[in-house]
Amino acid sequence: MNLAGWSLRDKIGQMVMAGFDGKAPTDEIRALIRERKLGGVIYFRRNAGSAPEVASLSAALRELAAEATKAPLWIAVDQEGGMVARLDQGVTVMPGHMALGATRSAKWARETACASGAQLMRLGVNLNFAPCLDVNNNPANPVIGVRSFGERPELAAELGIAAIRGYREAGVVACAKHFPGHGDTVADSHRELPTVPHDRKRLEEVELLPFRLAAAAGADAIMTAHVRFPALEPDGLPATLSPRILRGLLRDEWGYDGVVFTDCLEMKAIADTVGIARGAVMAVKAGADVVLVS
């Protein structure tokens, strides 16, 4: 769309995705859309009423955005399937990633994603923060586990790419996460800042492989991980804030030209280290396109 006449403030608003309370538009989210030109919203269970209520909420938010900016509003959700499904009334919650991984079937990964995407579209959701391309190679991991397709990076890549294509067939943008990989951590980035200590060769063979193949296959969007990778970023910055990882690796080396979302900046890996506001600026300077404050 033509951005002529847009102020810098308005353009910045389009780079932010926010969460809110309630099953109807609140005064706060109305103000963010009307006055700050907010680019996107994310639903959680606090927003999830019946299917007609969610569809009505989406329509109301989209109407607000159309009046405020003429730009389409991104409405996102974490609807991975299995244990991570924010919307569960009037929709079919699909099997989780590990269940699909056990089938070794890219066909089923694609079909379940397409079916889930079709339901999301009817609810007015056009962006799903799924699939997880993290490799489940650490049994002590407190946050990934069954959210992964499995312990083999090739399987995670194959089924993840199939899921991305399934969502696309339904008209929903899929966002692969958590780049460069949250599978081999013993800490949860919601609570602290984890580290993946392996050398570059090991990262290329395991953690990076699903994301590299998904990027090459044309993934529309990728979400960053609040995780340190010393072999990729020796200054100790988490991937979300690292120019070496987001620009150097993802954009320059891999030639990725899709949209880069941050994971939520309120997670303690960011909020308790650099802080949310500074983290947002650092993430954009590192190469993120949209910052998530959910």
C-alpha angles and dihedrals in degrees: 000000000000111000094187108133094022114131121227088249091056092049090051090052089058089058094060129082117191141186127221141184126259144034093266131047110284126212088253096055091042089055093047091053097041101038104024097034091231112206100208149000132212126215126220132175089279087068097041113105124146118321093260090050092052091047090050091049091051092049092050093049092047091051090052091052093047090054094045103041113357083230120122113254120234110227110191139181140175099243101155095146128241113042094358108064117127093184116055108145116096093355135090112249105219124220115280123254096263092052089052090045089056089060091054085213121139087182092062092044089054095044096048091048091050092049092047091046092052090054092048091052091054088054091051095253113138102172128053121192092220157142109052109220093185114129113235098224102131118067090196092062107123100196112033112040109114090016087076126080089229150289097295115084091209091058092047089052096046096048093038093054090046090053092049089054091048093054090047091054088056092050096253123125111233121211116205114216156238102007126223088014138285097194101098101052131109092204133067114233089215086069107025143352111278128202132215101202102189126123123255095262093055092045091052092051098045123009099030100041099080092047094046092051093044091050090050089049091058104260106187096215141013129196121216128232125232089226133120119237106184092187090059100031113028093181091073098245118145115247092257090063100035121108089189091060103034099037104017100044106020101035105025104031098034097030092227113175102175128105120288116210124188120228111247111304091211090071109111093243085073106018094053095042116037095358131242100274096044090042091056092053093045092049093053091047089050092055108272115142100198129028118211121215102171 
